[in-house]
Amino acid sequence: MNEYGIDKACISSGLSIFYDFSAGNLELKREVEKFPGRFIPFCTVHPRYEEEAIEELRKCVKEWGWKAIKLHPQIGLYPINSISVYSLAHQAVELGFKAILTHSGSIDTGSLCRPHMVAELAKECPDITIIMGHMGIQEWFDAIEFAEEQDNIVLETSGSIGRYGQIETAVKTIGAERVIFGTDFPYNSIPMNLSKVRDADISEADKGLILGRNIARILVL
């Protein structure tokens, strides 16, 4: 972060995503407390464990002050447009969470969370911001089209491949206010993902929104 000029980073737990969401969130809390002001932790849960998930959400927001949720349907093996996710999202709104970040992808990289499925979640839960991680990967144009229809969808830019015109098309179609920068680090490269935004053919003002001001607004930082 220091090397690439990143002041703050939104972060979630790999342990929570792959194995034990409660243990991972607690580990994350202890780690970020070592670096005050540098990290914005996201609470990761598995919607199929409904009672445990809601208890974890309540603890993260009420006791720890966390503002957003991370879901990874592809690893957790649940559809993002399932009843259990809808229930979780509605309760997240009641608890005061500002956003839900979900993995998204194409038929081979995110069959349980393709853009049209994420759009169904956004339509079901219009009172919370749905951040579509990776902007649908190969299905990025679909992601932009669904975001145009559903105004609580925000597109996140991280990915291992840069696609010509992706950032520019998103900004032109839905506005820079609904695009946010991400790295997917440590799985992906920080400088490559930074360059996708910094070298895009958009205004410096738009780059400033994408690189930080938008997420600060969404999470009321």
Buried (B, 14 or more C-beta within 10 A) or exposed (E): BEEEEBEBBBBBBBBBBEEBBBEBBBBBBEEBEEEEEBBBBBBBBBBBBBEEBBEBBBBBBEEBEBBBBBBBBBEBEBBBBBEBBBBBBBBBBEBEBBBBBBBBBBEEBBEBBBBBBBBBBBBBBEEBBBBBBBBBBBBBBBBBBBBBEBEBBBBBBBBEEBBEEBBEBBBEBBBBBBBBBBBBBEEBBBEBBBEBBBEBEBEEEBBEBBBBBBBEBBBEE
